[in-house]
């Protein structure tokens, strides 16, 4: 085996190949909600059936600048989000993502169920 084959094999074993499937960053208009029971932050891409979930602390901090506990249980953040998916799109599944920027933020109350 040559050195190149070994390096390719090692990179596949370490899982670094997953990042090559991530999509490019893009701006979406979305609605972010914090589910306080499990502190799950999800962003719905308005006008689609697609959602993203936040996978890092920096992204969470960006969103939580607008949503404040305990009021966050009844708030939603509508904004233009710069989203960077960390995995490929899978139809019907929420996609893990980083949030790089939030613009045109507007917090609204959520209706009680």
Secondary structure by P-SEA (a helix, b strand, c coil): ccaaaaaaaaaaaaccccccccccbbbbbbbbbbccccbbbbbbcccccbbbbbccaaaaaaaaccccccccccbbbbccccccccccccccbbbbbbbccccbbbbbbbbcc
